[in-house]
Amino acid sequence: MKFVKLHSRGGDYLVVASNIAWLRTGENGQTLVGMVGSSPLLVTGKIEEVAQMVLDS
């Protein structure tokens, strides 16, 4: 199981990479990360930056 550390303004998330279903541009330079079976997470960084973090994990 591979984990990805995603940064948020309210704290960091450590999520299982295979549970990420989609990415969507959010507000104020943030990205929504869709999780399988859960609500999306709002994380800091542009969509391309978050995608690269997921791919690098």
C-alpha positions in Angstrom: 0.0 0.0 0.0 1.4 3.4 -1.0 0.6 6.5 0.9 0.7 10.1 -0.3 1.1 13.0 2.0 -1.2 15.9 0.9 -0.9 19.3 2.5 -4.0 21.3 3.6 -4.4 24.7 5.2 -6.1 22.9 8.2 -3.4 20.1 8.5 -1.9 17.4 6.4 -3.5 14.2 5.1 -1.9 10.8 4.6 -4.0 8.9 2.1 -3.7 5.6 0.2 -2.7 6.5 -3.3 -5.0 3.8 -4.9 -8.0 5.4 -3.2 -7.7 8.7 -5.1 -10.4 8.7 -7.8 -10.1 12.2 -9.3 -8.6 15.7 -9.0 -10.5 18.9 -9.6 -9.4 22.5 -9.5 -10.6 24.2 -6.3 -10.7 27.8 -5.2 -7.8 30.0 -4.2 -5.1 27.8 -5.8 -6.3 24.6 -4.0 -7.3 21.2 -5.4 -10.2 18.9 -4.6 -9.1 15.3 -4.3 -11.9 12.8 -4.8 -11.6 9.7 -2.6 -13.2 6.3 -3.2 -16.1 5.9 -0.7 -15.5 9.3 0.9 -16.0 13.0 0.5 -13.4 15.0 -1.4 -10.4 16.5 0.4 -9.4 20.2 -0.2 -5.6 20.4 -0.4 -3.2 23.1 -1.2 -1.5 23.3 -4.5 -2.5 23.4 -8.2 -3.9 20.4 -9.8 -0.7 19.7 -11.7 1.3 19.8 -8.4 -1.0 17.4 -6.6 -1.0 15.1 -9.6 2.8 15.0 -9.6 2.8 14.2 -5.8 0.5 11.3 -6.4 2.5 10.0 -9.4 5.8 10.3 -7.4 4.5 8.2 -4.5 
